Amino acid sequence: MEVIYEFVPYGENLEPRPNTIVLDVGMKTMPGVIDHHHPNAETECTASLIVKYPSLVLDHIKIPENLRIVTHRLPDFDALSSIFLTLKLLELGKVDSAMEKIARYAKIVDSASLPKKIDLAATPYSILRALFAGAKKEEALINRDRMAEGIKFMKFLYAKAKEGYDIEENRVLFSGIERYEKAMRKVEDDYFHYLDDLSRAQRLTLDLPLSQEEGKRKVDGLIVKNPSSFLLKEWARRDITQSSLGDGFSLLATNFGDQRYILGVDPEKGVDLKGLGDLLNLNEAKKREVFGRPFAFRWYDGNCPFFNYRIIDSPQDGSLLSQQEIIGLLQDFSRNLG
């Protein structure tokens, strides 16, 4: 079976097509389109949805000569693991225990819930990030390389899971394999890039709303422009030494080239950013009106059960709001909680 890959922007709304599986994008969960970034989704990532509901794949694809797989640009761990699990499901016709292990781990990764005590250099997520880090090619080539590397890596994890190994944190798995040992060293070296990012970051302490009850909680935040650390989020959240409250930096706001802004909170802290997305969209609309620029894409506010308003991402075509304006709106949001 020949597999053709297609990469689309984040947040695309797609419909089922013959001989095609849409994964980790599409804004719906149904046979042929498996995504969790929509309000009606379950609290699952795409990989765990495939294992939980294999009929989403098997009822739609009847083993064609050619299969098209559609996912989002710059595929991440959830996208790549869901692609591998789809192919393995079509091969076996059922879910096995090794597939369940991969899906379980993908859910931890995609929810940003890696345990704070885990050895980052010995966990698959970090190793895959290290393999991807620093690519300086056209996006089409990066997508192609990520797909090839990612599927190869998932095959390796599947084989080890099949043999009974723990895949969530295990240096032994990757020892003796030069490519993966080099990636582990790259993860360890990345801590020093984090320290460099921290030295030039803006720090703030602010209140955020509790997710499951009325009230608010004070958290440490970090604002970093063009971070050099590819594991910035993981290092920051476990940094109990340099955060003022001694509990890590629970809010992270990153700015990539004054075009893409991502804000996220640690799910362990039980807080969210619900309402901030609306505030950003309101001010984005006002500024675009002034400059005569269409507002075709909105800020994504994490409105799905899996993320529960814990992540905010700027519009696909970038934001007209400056970093100063965005952080000002974040601080207004915090002050107005009451």
Residue pairs with C-beta under 8 A, 6 or more apart in sequence:
1 63
1 64
1 65
1 66
1 67
1 90
2 65
2 66
2 67
3 66
3 67
3 68
3 69
3 87
4 66
4 67
4 68
4 69
5 68
5 69
5 70
5 71
5 143
5 144
5 147
6 68
6 69
6 70
6 71
7 70
7 71
7 72
7 73
7 74
7 75
7 140
7 143
8 14
8 25
8 70
8 71
8 72
8 73
9 72
9 73
9 316
10 25
10 72
10 73
10 300
10 313
10 316
11 25
11 27
11 37
11 297
11 300
11 316
12 25
12 26
12 27
12 72
13 26
13 27
13 28
14 22
14 25
14 26
14 27
14 28
14 33
14 70
15 33
16 22
16 30
16 31
16 32
16 33
16 60
17 32
17 68
19 61
19 64
19 66
19 67
19 68
20 32
20 67
20 68
20 69
20 70
21 32
21 34
21 57
21 60
21 61
21 67
21 68
21 69
21 70
21 86
22 32
22 33
22 34
22 35
22 70
22 71
23 34
23 35
23 46
23 69
23 70
23 71
23 79
23 82
23 83
23 86
24 34
24 35
24 36
24 37
24 46
24 71
24 72
24 75
24 76
24 78
24 79
24 82
25 35
25 37
25 70
25 71
25 72
25 79
26 33
26 34
26 35
26 70
27 35
27 37
27 38
28 35
28 38
28 40
29 35
29 36
29 38
29 40
29 41
29 42
29 49
29 56
30 56
31 55
31 56
31 57
31 59
31 60
32 56
32 60
32 61
34 46
34 49
34 50
34 56
34 57
34 82
35 41
35 46
36 42
36 44
36 45
36 46
36 49
36 304
36 306
37 300
37 304
37 306
37 307
38 304
39 303
39 304
39 305
41 304
41 305
41 306
42 49
42 52
42 305
42 306
43 305
43 306
44 52
44 107
44 306
45 78
45 82
45 103
45 106
45 107
45 110
45 111
45 306
46 78
46 79
46 82
46 106
46 110
47 78
47 81
47 82
47 85
47 102
47 103
47 106
47 107
47 110
48 103
48 104
48 106
48 107
49 56
49 82
50 56
50 57
50 82
50 85
50 86
50 89
50 103
51 85
51 95
51 99
51 100
51 103
52 103
54 89
54 94
54 95
57 86
57 89
57 90
58 89
58 90
58 93
61 67
61 90
63 90
67 90
69 83
69 86
71 79
71 82
71 83
72 79
73 139
73 143
74 139
74 142
74 143
74 146
75 83
75 143
75 146
75 147
75 150
76 110
77 106
77 109
77 110
77 124
77 125
77 128
78 106
78 109
78 110
80 128
80 146
80 147
80 150
80 151
80 153
80 154
81 102
81 103
81 105
81 106
81 154
82 106
83 147
83 150
83 151
83 154
84 102
84 150
84 151
84 154
84 155
84 158
85 99
85 102
85 103
85 154
87 151
88 99
88 158
89 95
89 99
96 162
97 161
97 162
98 158
98 159
98 161
98 162
99 158
101 161
101 167
102 154
102 157
102 158
102 161
102 167
105 124
105 125
105 167
105 168
108 114
108 168
109 125
110 306
111 267
111 306
111 307
112 233
112 264
112 266
112 267
112 310
113 267
113 268
114 120
114 123
114 125
114 234
116 237
116 238
116 248
116 268
118 168
118 169
119 169
119 171
120 126
120 187
120 231
120 234
120 235
121 127
121 171
121 184
121 185
121 187
121 188
122 169
122 170
122 171
122 173
122 174
122 184
123 168
123 169
124 153
124 157
124 167
124 168
126 187
126 231
126 234
127 153
127 174
127 180
127 183
127 184
127 187
128 149
128 150
128 153
128 183
129 187
129 230
129 231
130 183
130 184
130 186
130 187
130 190
130 230
131 149
131 153
131 179
131 183
132 146
132 149
132 230
133 186
133 190
133 230
135 142
135 145
137 145
157 167
160 167
160 170
160 173
161 167
165 172
165 173
167 173
171 184
173 180
174 180
174 181
174 183
174 184
175 181
187 231
190 229
190 230
190 231
190 235
191 229
191 235
193 227
193 228
193 229
193 230
194 229
194 231
194 232
194 235
194 236
196 228
196 229
197 224
197 227
197 228
197 229
197 232
198 222
198 236
198 239
198 242
200 224
200 225
201 222
201 223
201 224
202 222
202 223
202 224
202 327
203 220
203 221
203 222
203 223
203 244
203 249
204 220
204 221
204 223
204 327
204 331
205 218
205 219
205 220
205 221
205 244
205 245
206 218
206 219
206 221
206 251
206 330
206 331
206 334
207 216
207 217
207 218
207 219
207 334
207 335
207 337
208 216
208 217
208 219
208 250
208 251
208 265
208 269
208 271
208 272
208 273
208 334
208 337
209 215
209 216
209 271
209 272
209 274
209 275
209 337
210 216
210 217
210 270
210 271
211 270
211 271
211 272
211 274
211 308
211 309
211 310
212 270
216 271
216 337
217 269
217 270
217 271
218 245
219 245
219 247
219 250
219 251
219 265
219 266
219 269
219 271
220 243
220 244
220 245
220 247
220 248
220 249
220 250
220 251
221 249
221 250
221 251
221 252
221 253
222 236
222 249
222 251
222 252
222 253
223 253
223 254
223 255
223 323
223 327
224 232
224 252
224 253
224 254
224 255
225 254
225 255
225 323
226 255
226 256
226 257
227 254
229 235
232 252
232 254
233 252
233 264
236 248
236 249
236 252
237 248
237 249
237 250
237 252
237 266
237 268
238 248
239 248
239 249
240 246
240 247
240 248
243 249
247 269
248 266
250 265
250 266
250 268
250 269
250 271
251 263
251 264
251 265
251 266
252 262
252 263
252 264
252 265
253 261
253 262
253 263
253 326
253 327
253 330
254 261
254 262
254 263
255 261
255 323
256 262
258 322
258 323
259 314
259 318
259 319
260 313
260 314
260 318
260 319
261 312
261 313
261 314
261 319
261 321
261 323
261 326
262 311
262 312
262 313
262 314
263 273
263 276
263 311
263 312
263 326
263 330
264 310
264 311
264 312
265 271
265 272
265 273
265 310
265 311
267 310
271 310
272 302
272 308
272 309
272 310
273 301
273 302
273 309
273 310
273 311
273 312
273 333
274 301
274 309
275 333
276 301
276 312
276 329
276 330
276 333
277 299
277 300
277 301
277 302
277 303
277 309
277 312
278 301
279 329
279 332
279 333
280 299
280 301
280 312
280 321
280 326
280 329
281 298
281 299
281 301
283 321
283 325
283 329
284 295
284 298
284 299
284 315
284 319
284 320
284 321
285 295
287 320
287 321
288 294
288 295
288 320
291 320
293 320
295 315
296 315
296 317
297 315
297 316
297 317
298 315
299 312
299 313
299 314
299 315
299 319
300 311
300 312
300 313
301 309
301 312
302 308
302 309
302 310
302 311
302 312
303 309
319 326
321 329
